[in-house]
Amino acid sequence: MHLLFPIQMLIRSPLRYVGIRLILLGLALNLAASARLRDSQTPVDFHKSPVRLVTDGPFQMTRNPIYLGGVAVL
């Protein structure tokens, strides 16, 4: 029966809340970095050549905030 309805998934633990916050933080970091790249008229797509170097906003804290946000979501 537990294969059809896993009861343990309903059990709340503090780690679940930490995970949800980490996912939300990662999504917010991705959105902020993408918005900053769009504001500076630099393509978000990494296959295209960048127009200018962005060093403010989320890019002050980390070199690749989009990758960091993606790892946080995973």
Secondary structure, DSSP 8 states (H G I E B T S, - for coil): -TTTS-GGGG---HHHHHHHHHHHHHHHHHHHHHHHHHHTT--S-TTS--SS---SGGGGT-S-HHHHHHHHH-
